[in-house]
Amino acid sequence: MSKLKVRNLELGKGKPKVCVPLVAKNFEELFSEALRISQLDCDVIEWRADYFMYAHDERFMKKAAYFVRYAIDDKPLIFTYRTLQEGGGQNIGLDDYIKLNRMMMDTGLVDVVDLELEMVLEKPSDIMVHAKEKNVKVLLSKHNHLLTPEKNQMYETIKDMYQLGGDISKLSVTPNSQQDVLNVLEISNKVKENHPEIPFVLISMGEMGQLSRMTGELYGSVLTYASNGKYLSAPGQLPISVVREGMEVIGYKRGSK
């Protein structure tokens, strides 16, 4: 499995790293939630800026980024503005989306930016190159809140994200049957076996797909997302303790302590 260094973490080494969302609508909530979440048993924090009321104000966003970095200290930070089309909290135009993400890269305060595949493809730009110049990792993502695509389509999407320059390829889908969940695990394993160079995250959302959030060590996902104790940023997220306990059981090897 490919390993990727993000601040003080090595993704792809051992169990998947646990990421929790930072969700806040104003500065007071942002700072208090960032402080609270920084004390949780998580490895990575994802700032969901699409829920922040000042997300479209560049001056306030720079200030907010400093607030978050100060509060969480040295924990790796993913910056995410999830669009409405993929389940986010606010609408944003394509040009503003690109501009916002470039600006956050420029702050030097975020370690990873989550860029939606469809937004990157819709308007070719130098944003991937800009991220590398700023030493910011890119998590290319795609979310399907209706269904689970065909197996080959999921497989090709993960590969496409990597070929486009994504440091991490993330695909989240919605199961409508247990077979859909099994298909996600099958493709996860296929990517792990055939393309160990690709750090990826493949998630089956919702209650039906919760198993996929705990099986990364077996099937290859380098990151998993858990609830922060107050908010879910996606359907089916489990408490951190449940995710960690599940990973311990699933990853247990005879003779291990």
C-alpha positions in Angstrom: 0.0 0.0 0.0 1.3 3.5 -0.9 2.4 5.7 2.0 1.8 9.4 2.1 3.3 11.8 4.6 0.9 14.5 5.8 2.4 16.7 8.6 3.2 14.2 11.4 1.1 11.3 9.9 1.9 8.6 7.4 -1.2 7.6 5.6 -1.2 4.0 4.3 0.8 2.7 7.3 -1.1 0.5 9.7 -4.7 1.2 10.3 -6.6 3.9 8.4 -6.3 7.3 10.1 -9.5 8.6 11.6 -10.7 12.0 10.4 -13.5 14.0 12.0 -15.4 17.1 10.7 -15.1 20.6 12.1 -18.6 22.1 11.5 -19.3 25.7 12.6 -21.4 28.6 11.3 -19.6 31.6 12.9 -16.3 32.5 14.6 -17.3 31.7 18.1 -18.5 28.2 17.2 -15.5 27.7 14.9 -12.9 28.4 17.6 -14.7 26.5 20.4 -15.4 23.5 18.2 -11.8 23.4 16.9 -10.6 23.4 20.5 -13.0 20.6 21.5 -12.3 18.5 18.5 -8.5 18.9 18.9 -8.9 16.9 22.2 -10.7 14.0 20.6 -9.0 10.7 19.7 -8.8 11.6 16.0 -5.8 11.7 13.7 -7.0 14.3 11.2 -9.5 17.2 11.2 -11.6 18.2 8.2 -12.8 21.8 8.2 -16.1 21.8 6.4 -16.1 25.4 5.3 -19.3 25.1 3.4 -21.2 25.4 6.7 -19.3 28.6 7.7 -21.3 31.8 7.2 -18.3 33.8 6.0 -17.0 31.3 3.5 -17.4 33.7 0.7 -15.4 36.5 2.3 -11.7 36.2 1.6 -10.6 38.4 4.5 -12.7 36.5 7.1 -11.6 33.1 5.7 -7.9 33.9 6.2 -8.7 35.0 9.7 -10.7 31.8 10.3 -7.9 29.6 9.0 -5.6 31.1 11.6 -8.2 30.5 14.3 -8.5 26.9 13.3 -4.7 26.2 13.1 -4.1 27.8 16.4 -6.8 25.8 18.1 -5.8 22.4 16.7 -2.1 22.9 17.0 -0.1 20.3 15.0 -3.0 18.1 13.9 -3.3 17.6 10.1 -6.0 19.7 8.6 -8.1 19.0 5.5 -9.9 22.1 4.0 -13.2 21.1 2.4 -15.8 23.2 0.7 -18.4 20.6 -0.3 -20.7 21.8 -3.1 -24.5 21.5 -2.9 -24.4 19.1 -5.8 -22.3 16.6 -3.7 -24.1 17.1 -0.3 -22.6 20.4 1.0 -24.1 23.2 3.0 -23.9 26.2 0.6 -23.9 27.0 -3.1 -20.8 28.3 -4.7 -19.8 29.2 -8.3 -17.0 27.4 -10.1 -14.7 30.4 -10.2 -15.3 31.2 -6.6 -14.6 27.6 -5.7 -11.3 27.6 -7.4 -10.4 31.0 -6.0 -11.3 30.0 -2.4 -9.2 26.8 -2.5 -6.2 28.6 -4.1 -6.4 31.2 -1.3 -6.5 28.5 1.4 -3.4 26.8 -0.1 -1.6 30.2 0.0 -2.2 30.6 3.7 0.2 27.8 4.5 -2.2 26.7 7.3 -3.9 23.7 5.7 -2.2 20.4 4.9 -4.7 19.0 2.4 -7.5 20.4 0.2 -10.4 18.3 -0.8 -11.2 19.2 -4.5 -14.2 17.7 -6.1 -13.4 15.8 -9.3 -16.3 17.4 -11.2 -15.2 20.9 -10.4 -11.7 20.3 -11.4 -12.8 18.7 -14.7 -15.4 21.4 -15.5 -12.8 24.2 -15.7 -9.2 23.1 -16.3 -6.8 25.4 -14.3 -3.4 25.3 -12.7 -4.9 24.5 -9.3 -3.3 21.1 -9.1 0.1 22.6 -9.9 -0.5 25.4 -7.5 -1.1 22.9 -4.7 2.2 21.2 -5.3 4.0 24.5 -5.4 2.5 25.3 -2.0 3.3 21.8 -0.7 -0.4 21.2 -0.1 -1.7 17.7 -0.7 -4.8 17.3 -2.9 -7.6 14.9 -2.0 -9.7 14.5 -5.2 -13.2 13.4 -4.3 -16.5 12.4 -5.8 -19.7 11.7 -3.9 -22.8 9.9 -5.2 -25.7 10.3 -2.8 -28.1 8.2 -5.0 -26.5 4.9 -5.8 -23.4 2.8 -6.1 -22.0 2.8 -9.6 -21.0 -0.3 -11.5 -17.8 -1.9 -10.3 -15.7 -1.0 -13.3 -16.8 2.6 -13.1 -15.7 2.9 -9.4 -12.4 1.3 -10.3 -11.7 3.7 -13.2 -12.8 6.7 -11.2 -10.2 6.0 -8.5 -7.5 5.5 -11.2 -8.6 8.7 -13.0 -8.2 10.8 -9.9 -4.7 9.5 -9.4 -3.8 10.1 -13.0 -5.1 13.7 -12.7 -2.6 14.3 -9.9 -4.6 13.6 -6.8 -2.4 12.7 -3.8 -5.5 10.9 -2.4 -8.4 9.5 -4.4 -11.7 9.5 -2.5 -15.0 8.0 -3.7 -18.1 7.9 -1.6 -21.2 6.1 -2.8 -24.7 5.2 -1.6 -25.7 1.5 -1.3 -29.2 0.3 -2.1 -28.4 -3.3 -1.2 -25.9 -5.3 0.7 -24.5 -6.4 -2.7 -23.6 -2.8 -3.3 -21.5 -2.8 -0.1 -19.8 -5.9 -1.1 -19.0 -4.4 -4.5 -17.3 -1.4 -2.8 -15.2 -3.8 -0.7 -14.3 -5.8 -3.8 -13.2 -2.8 -5.7 -11.3 -1.5 -2.7 -9.3 -4.7 -2.6 -8.8 -4.6 -6.4 -7.3 -1.1 -6.2 -5.1 -2.2 -3.2 -3.8 -5.3 -5.1 -3.4 -3.8 -8.6 -2.5 -0.2 -7.8 -0.6 -0.1 -4.5 0.8 3.2 -5.6 -2.6 4.9 -5.2 -3.5 6.2 -1.7 -7.3 6.0 -1.8 -10.5 6.2 0.3 -13.6 4.2 -0.9 -16.7 4.5 1.3 -20.2 3.1 1.2 -22.3 5.7 3.0 -25.3 5.4 5.2 -26.1 2.8 7.9 -26.0 0.0 5.4 -22.4 0.8 4.4 -20.9 1.4 7.9 -18.8 -1.7 7.6 -16.7 0.0 4.9 -15.7 2.6 7.4 -13.8 0.1 9.5 -12.3 -2.3 6.9 -9.6 -0.1 5.5 -6.7 -2.1 6.9 -7.9 -5.1 5.0 -9.2 -3.5 1.8 -6.8 -0.6 1.4 -8.5 2.7 2.4 -6.0 5.0 4.1 -8.5 7.3 5.8 -11.9 6.9 7.4 -14.4 9.5 8.6 -16.1 9.5 12.0 -18.6 11.7 13.9 -17.1 14.4 16.1 -19.7 13.7 18.8 -22.1 16.5 17.7 -22.3 16.4 13.9 -22.2 14.0 11.0 -20.7 15.4 7.8 -21.9 12.4 5.8 -24.6 9.7 6.3 -23.5 6.7 8.3 -20.6 8.2 10.2 -20.0 6.4 13.5 -18.5 7.7 16.8 -14.7 7.6 16.9 -14.6 4.9 19.6 -16.9 2.6 17.6 -14.7 3.1 14.5 -11.5 2.4 16.4 -12.9 -0.7 18.2 -14.2 -2.0 14.9 -10.8 -1.6 13.2 -9.2 -3.3 16.1 -11.4 -6.4 15.8 -11.3 -6.5 12.0 -7.6 -6.0 11.9 -6.8 -8.5 14.7 -4.1 -11.0 13.9 -3.6 -14.2 15.9 -0.7 -13.7 18.1 -1.0 -10.0 18.3 -1.2 -8.3 21.6 
